[in-house]
Every structure is written in C-alpha cells, then in structure tokens.
Amino acid sequence: MSDERTPTGPDTVSGASSLNAAAGAACALPAHGTGEDPGTAAERTWQGPSAAERLGILRRAKSVAIVGASNNPARASYFVATYLLSSSPYDVYFVNPRADEILGRKVYASLAELPVVPDIVDVFRKHEDLPGVAREAIQVGAKTLWLQLGSWNEEAAAIAEQAGLDVVMDRCIKIEHARFHGGLHLAGFDTGVISSKRQVVAR
C-alpha cells in the first residue's frame, strides 16, 4: 500500500540553500512501485504552487491524513509521520487498510472512515492509484491533495483542481514544513539556511 520511491530531481525554493541529500532520500518514494509519471520531466506541463502558496497551504491546515502510511521505519511515510507528530501542530491520521496501528495510533482503512475531514491528504501510493486517491479526497471534502516527493500524476492533479482542491506534487511535506521553520532539524538534517527572523508557525 505504501509504494515509496527515490526522488527524481532537486526540491528547491528560491533563495534557499540546497537540501541535505540524506533528508531528501529519507522523504522520497522507492524506485520500484513508483508514483512517478512515466513521462520525462521535460514532458511535465502542470505548474505547481509557489513557495508562498505552499506556505499558505501549510499555515491554513490543521489536519493531515497520510494515505499509504507504513509501520516500517525504513519507509518514507514513517519518516514523515514521525516528523509531523513530533514537530508540527497538525492532527495526523493514518490510512492503510492493511495496518491496524502505526506509531501507537489507530490506522483507518480509507479516507471516508476518518473521524475528521482532513485538510491535507498526503499520498504515498503508486502512480496508477493516484487518480483514485484524488477522487476519494474530493469525496471526503479535503482541501489539498499532496503527492509526496518522487510522485507526479497530472491526471490526479487535474481531477483535484477541477473540484477546487489545492495540489502539490513531487514535494515532501516534511521538508516543506521544516524549511519554512528555518531548517530540517529532525535527525540532524540541516538546510544550511541561517536566519535571524522569527520562525513561521504553520497554523
């Protein structure tokens, strides 16, 4: 269910230092069972939200549902979940019909079974599953479809956007949240960004 792979390219924000490669690798989906569009990066036509728009998405959100969550510490979804639970203000929910408990929390079989409407649906699933997850996110009333680093599906993006959802693809929510807070501090990963400005609160 948690079909995770390696990143296909750098994840950058204008004005920021390049990310530690280890952080990106830990955050990305594995090379087999990919979430990547079969086309090359040059064939990508969808334009994602700017850094300011992504910050707005993260600041407005109060809850995140991780679809394809895994209880395997080696998986990217586990790494992201650990960060969100320990270092973000979000209410975090796990979705995986094959698991009962992850990090001491109940796991739900589907988005429809969650006790809340998630603001962000963060997806760790293989490419062909993504349009279906987009439809499920729409059905439950989610505000944002977020496809994890290494995952790109323009059909899923179009489905979500046509229903009024914000869409982020091929970016790690952990990296984005940590970046806006001044650094990737979990497990010692660091963006190299040094700032005297007060950290941005995500909500």
C-alpha positions as CSV (number, residue, x, y, z in Angstrom):
1,M,0.0,0.0,0.0
2,S,2.8,2.4,0.8
3,D,4.5,2.4,-2.6
4,E,7.5,4.7,-1.9
5,R,10.5,5.6,-4.2
6,T,13.5,7.8,-4.6
7,P,13.3,11.5,-5.8
8,T,13.7,12.3,-9.5
9,G,15.3,15.7,-9.0
10,P,16.1,18.5,-6.6
11,D,13.4,20.0,-4.5
12,T,14.3,23.7,-4.2
13,V,12.8,27.0,-3.1
14,S,14.1,30.3,-4.5
15,G,16.6,31.9,-2.1
16,A,17.1,28.8,0.0
17,S,20.2,26.6,0.2
18,S,20.2,23.1,-1.3
19,L,18.8,20.4,0.9
20,N,20.9,17.7,2.6
21,A,20.7,14.7,0.2
22,A,20.0,12.4,3.1
23,A,16.9,14.3,4.0
24,G,15.5,14.1,0.5
25,A,16.3,10.4,0.2
26,A,14.5,9.6,3.5
27,C,11.5,11.6,2.4
28,A,11.1,10.1,-1.1
29,L,9.3,7.1,-2.5
30,P,11.4,4.0,-3.5
31,A,12.4,3.3,-7.1
32,H,10.2,0.2,-7.6
33,G,6.5,0.6,-7.5
34,T,6.8,4.2,-8.5
35,G,4.5,7.1,-8.1
36,E,6.2,8.9,-11.0
37,D,4.5,9.7,-14.3
38,P,6.1,7.5,-17.0
39,G,6.9,10.7,-19.0
40,T,10.1,12.6,-18.5
41,A,10.4,15.8,-16.5
42,A,10.6,17.7,-19.8
43,E,7.1,16.5,-20.7
44,R,5.6,17.8,-17.5
45,T,3.1,20.6,-18.1
46,W,1.5,21.1,-14.8
47,Q,2.7,24.1,-12.8
48,G,2.7,23.7,-9.0
49,P,2.1,26.4,-6.3
50,S,4.8,28.9,-5.5
51,A,6.7,28.8,-2.2
52,A,4.4,31.5,-0.8
53,E,1.3,29.5,-1.9
54,R,2.7,26.3,-0.3
55,L,3.4,28.2,2.9
56,G,-0.3,29.3,2.8
57,I,-1.5,25.8,2.4
58,L,0.6,24.6,5.4
59,R,-0.5,27.6,7.6
60,R,-4.2,27.1,6.9
61,A,-4.1,23.3,7.5
62,K,-4.9,21.8,10.9
63,S,-5.0,18.1,9.9
64,V,-3.1,15.8,7.7
65,A,-4.1,12.3,6.5
66,I,-1.2,10.1,5.3
67,V,-2.6,7.7,2.7
68,G,-0.3,4.7,2.3
69,A,1.2,5.1,5.8
70,S,3.6,2.3,6.8
71,N,4.7,1.0,10.2
72,N,8.1,0.1,8.6
73,P,10.7,2.6,10.0
74,A,12.6,2.3,6.7
75,R,9.7,3.8,4.7
76,A,9.4,7.4,3.8
77,S,5.9,7.7,5.1
78,Y,7.1,6.6,8.5
79,F,9.8,9.2,8.5
80,V,7.3,11.9,7.5
81,A,4.8,10.7,10.1
82,T,7.4,10.8,12.9
83,Y,8.3,14.4,12.0
84,L,4.7,15.6,11.7
85,L,3.7,14.1,15.0
86,S,6.8,15.4,16.9
87,S,7.5,18.7,15.1
88,S,4.3,20.1,13.7
89,P,1.0,21.4,15.1
90,Y,-1.1,19.1,12.8
91,D,-3.6,16.4,13.8
92,V,-2.2,13.4,11.9
93,Y,-4.2,10.4,10.7
94,F,-3.0,7.3,9.1
95,V,-4.8,5.5,6.2
96,N,-3.9,1.9,5.2
97,P,-6.4,-1.0,5.0
98,R,-3.5,-3.4,5.8
99,A,-2.4,-1.9,9.1
100,D,-4.1,-1.5,12.5
101,E,-1.7,0.7,14.3
102,I,1.3,3.0,13.4
103,L,3.3,4.9,16.0
104,G,0.8,4.0,18.6
105,R,-2.1,5.5,16.7
106,K,-5.1,3.9,15.0
107,V,-5.0,3.3,11.3
108,Y,-8.1,3.8,9.1
109,A,-8.9,1.7,6.1
110,S,-10.0,4.7,4.0
111,L,-10.3,8.4,4.0
112,A,-14.1,8.0,4.4
113,E,-13.6,6.3,7.7
114,L,-11.6,9.2,9.3
115,P,-13.3,10.9,12.2
116,V,-12.5,14.3,10.7
117,V,-12.3,15.9,7.2
118,P,-8.5,16.2,6.6
119,D,-7.2,19.5,5.3
120,I,-4.2,17.8,3.6
121,V,-4.2,14.4,2.1
122,D,-0.5,13.4,1.8
123,V,-0.2,10.4,-0.5
124,F,2.3,7.6,-0.6
125,R,0.8,5.4,-3.3
126,K,1.9,4.0,-6.7
127,H,1.2,6.0,-9.9
128,E,-1.9,4.2,-11.1
129,D,-3.6,4.6,-7.7
130,L,-3.3,8.4,-7.6
131,P,-6.3,9.4,-9.6
132,G,-8.5,7.2,-7.4
133,V,-7.0,8.8,-4.2
134,A,-7.7,12.2,-5.7
135,R,-11.4,11.2,-6.1
136,E,-11.5,9.9,-2.5
137,A,-10.0,13.2,-1.3
138,I,-12.7,15.1,-3.1
139,Q,-15.5,12.9,-1.8
140,V,-14.5,13.5,1.8
141,G,-14.1,17.2,1.4
142,A,-10.3,17.6,1.7
143,K,-8.7,20.9,0.8
144,T,-5.4,19.8,-0.6
145,L,-4.0,16.8,-2.4
146,W,-0.3,16.5,-1.7
147,L,1.7,13.9,-3.7
148,Q,5.0,13.1,-2.0
149,L,8.5,13.7,-3.3
150,G,9.0,11.4,-6.3
151,S,5.3,11.3,-7.1
152,W,3.8,13.0,-10.1
153,N,0.5,12.4,-11.8
154,E,-1.1,15.2,-13.9
155,E,-4.4,13.3,-14.2
156,A,-4.8,13.2,-10.4
157,A,-3.8,16.9,-10.3
158,A,-6.5,17.8,-12.9
159,I,-9.2,15.8,-11.0
160,A,-8.4,17.5,-7.8
161,E,-8.0,21.0,-9.2
162,Q,-11.3,20.8,-11.1
163,A,-13.0,20.1,-7.8
164,G,-11.4,23.1,-6.2
165,L,-8.6,21.4,-4.2
166,D,-5.1,22.8,-4.0
167,V,-2.5,20.4,-5.4
168,V,1.2,19.9,-4.5
169,M,3.2,17.2,-6.3
170,D,6.8,15.9,-6.1
171,R,7.5,17.6,-2.8
172,C,7.9,16.3,0.8
173,I,5.6,17.9,3.3
174,K,8.2,17.3,6.0
175,I,10.9,19.2,4.0
176,E,8.5,22.0,3.2
177,H,7.2,22.4,6.7
178,A,10.7,22.3,8.2
179,R,12.1,24.7,5.6
180,F,9.5,27.3,6.5
181,H,10.5,26.9,10.1
182,G,14.2,27.6,9.4
183,G,15.8,24.2,9.0
184,L,15.5,20.4,8.7
185,H,16.3,19.6,12.2
186,L,14.9,16.0,12.6
187,A,17.8,13.5,12.8
188,G,20.3,16.3,12.4
189,F,19.4,17.2,8.8
190,D,20.0,20.8,8.0
191,T,19.1,23.1,5.1
192,G,22.1,25.3,5.8
193,V,19.7,28.3,5.9
194,I,20.7,30.7,8.7
195,S,18.2,33.4,9.5
196,S,17.7,35.9,12.4
197,K,14.0,36.0,11.5
198,R,11.4,34.5,13.8
199,Q,10.2,31.1,12.7
200,V,7.0,30.8,10.8
201,V,4.2,29.0,12.6
202,A,2.3,26.6,10.3
203,R,-1.1,27.4,11.6
